[in-house]
Amino acid sequence: MSESFEVELRILSRPEHLCVVRQALSAALNRYGFDDGTCAQIALALDEALANVIRHGYQGRDDQPIWVKFGRADTAQQKGVHIVVEDLAEQVPPEKIAGRDLEDIRPGGLGVHIMKQVMDDVQFTPRPEGGMRLEMKRSQS
């Protein structure tokens, strides 16, 4: 698979910065040929990922770094996008990262579920230097 990160952003863990990342991703996805509905779904998945880093990883601290990279992830058969989110938050064993049960009806707690429903591949891994790395991939339908 050929992949390159065409966009690399560093933001602080402030919710008001999420719109900047969303707009950059949406513009890139349109250029990659994703339709508007799919662009919105992928942007929502990234928004949920970033919100989880801020809320759970950094416990709401607004002065912590988050790195976001994205670019094409093309194979001979399909075109797609590859998104990476990295942070310096507390490491969590990947098997413990899960959305809440969908039968538990209440606000919040659906970020991981949304990411896994929207994206083709979602992988959480601890970073050797500390923090977590989230990789998400989606092919064009």
C-alpha distance (Angstrom), angle and dihedral (degrees) to the residues before:
residue distance angle dihedral
M1 . . .
S2 3.76 . .
E3 3.78 112.7 .
S4 3.74 134.5 164.5
F5 3.75 131.3 173.8
E6 3.76 106.6 -124.2
V7 3.80 94.0 174.5
E8 3.80 127.2 43.0
L9 3.80 120.6 177.8
R10 3.78 133.0 179.5
I11 3.78 115.1 -160.2
L12 3.76 134.8 170.6
S13 3.78 117.4 -114.5
R14 3.80 95.0 -94.9
P15 3.82 120.8 128.4
E16 3.82 91.6 -137.2
H17 3.82 89.3 66.8
L18 3.80 93.0 61.1
C19 3.81 92.6 81.3
V20 3.82 90.4 59.0
V21 3.80 91.3 54.0
R22 3.83 91.7 44.4
Q23 3.80 92.2 51.8
A24 3.81 93.2 47.8
L25 3.81 91.9 48.1
S26 3.81 93.3 46.2
A27 3.81 91.6 51.1
A28 3.80 91.1 49.9
L29 3.81 93.3 46.2
N30 3.80 90.7 52.4
R31 3.79 89.0 51.4
Y32 3.82 89.6 49.5
G33 3.81 89.3 56.2
F34 3.82 102.0 -104.7
D35 3.81 114.5 147.6
D36 3.80 119.9 -115.9
G37 3.81 94.9 -102.4
T38 3.80 93.1 51.9
C39 3.82 90.4 45.0
A40 3.80 89.3 55.7
Q41 3.82 92.3 48.6
I42 3.82 93.5 49.8
A43 3.82 91.4 45.4
L44 3.83 88.5 52.1
A45 3.82 90.8 51.6
L46 3.81 90.7 52.0
D47 3.81 91.4 44.7
E48 3.82 90.0 53.4
A49 3.80 90.9 48.4
L50 3.81 92.4 52.0
A51 3.81 92.5 44.4
N52 3.82 89.0 53.1
V53 3.81 91.5 51.8
I54 3.81 90.6 50.8
R55 3.80 96.8 42.0
H56 3.79 102.6 36.0
G57 3.79 107.2 16.4
Y58 3.79 97.7 43.7
Q59 3.85 97.0 23.4
G60 3.80 90.0 -128.4
R61 3.82 96.8 -53.0
D62 3.79 105.6 151.3
D63 3.81 100.7 -158.0
Q64 3.82 101.1 66.1
P65 3.83 126.0 108.6
I66 3.78 125.6 -110.2
W67 3.80 121.7 -177.3
V68 3.79 120.7 -154.9
K69 3.80 124.1 -172.5
F70 3.75 129.5 175.2
G71 3.76 140.1 167.9
R72 3.75 145.4 136.9
A73 3.79 120.2 -45.8
D74 3.78 103.6 -168.7
T75 3.79 130.7 171.8
A76 3.78 127.7 -176.0
Q77 3.82 88.5 -96.4
Q78 3.82 103.8 37.6
K79 3.75 144.3 21.8
G80 3.77 120.7 -135.8
V81 3.78 149.5 146.7
H82 3.80 131.8 -99.5
I83 3.82 118.3 -156.4
V84 3.81 126.1 -172.6
V85 3.81 126.4 -170.5
E86 3.80 119.3 -172.7
D87 3.78 131.5 -178.5
L88 3.78 142.9 166.7
A89 3.80 94.8 -125.5
E90 3.78 125.2 127.8
Q91 3.79 111.7 -62.1
V92 3.77 116.2 -112.1
P93 3.80 124.4 -166.2
P94 3.84 104.2 -106.1
E95 3.80 92.0 -129.4
K96 3.83 88.9 61.5
I97 3.82 93.2 56.6
A98 3.77 106.2 95.9
G99 3.76 139.8 133.1
R100 3.76 119.1 -110.0
D101 3.79 121.2 -94.9
L102 3.80 110.1 -75.9
E103 3.82 89.0 -136.2
D104 3.82 87.6 65.9
I105 3.80 97.6 86.6
R106 3.80 111.2 -158.7
P107 3.81 137.5 106.2
G108 3.81 119.8 -73.0
G109 3.76 132.9 8.4
L110 3.81 97.2 92.2
G111 3.81 99.9 101.8
V112 3.80 97.2 102.8
H113 3.80 90.8 42.9
I114 3.83 90.8 52.1
M115 3.80 92.0 48.3
K116 3.80 92.1 51.3
Q117 3.81 93.0 45.9
V118 3.82 94.8 48.8
M119 3.79 101.5 38.4
D120 3.80 128.8 60.9
D121 3.81 93.8 -139.8
V122 3.83 130.4 20.5
Q123 3.81 120.2 179.6
F124 3.82 128.5 176.7
T125 3.81 118.2 -164.4
P126 3.80 133.6 168.9
R127 3.81 112.4 -113.9
P128 3.83 115.1 -124.3
E129 3.82 89.6 -130.5
G130 3.81 92.4 50.2
G131 3.75 134.0 -83.2
M132 3.77 128.8 56.3
R133 3.81 137.6 -68.3
L134 3.79 122.4 -150.1
E135 3.80 119.6 -167.3
M136 3.80 120.8 -169.8
K137 3.79 127.4 -179.6
R138 3.78 132.2 -172.8
S139 3.77 130.1 -179.3
Q140 3.76 124.3 -151.4
S141 3.79 112.3 -101.8
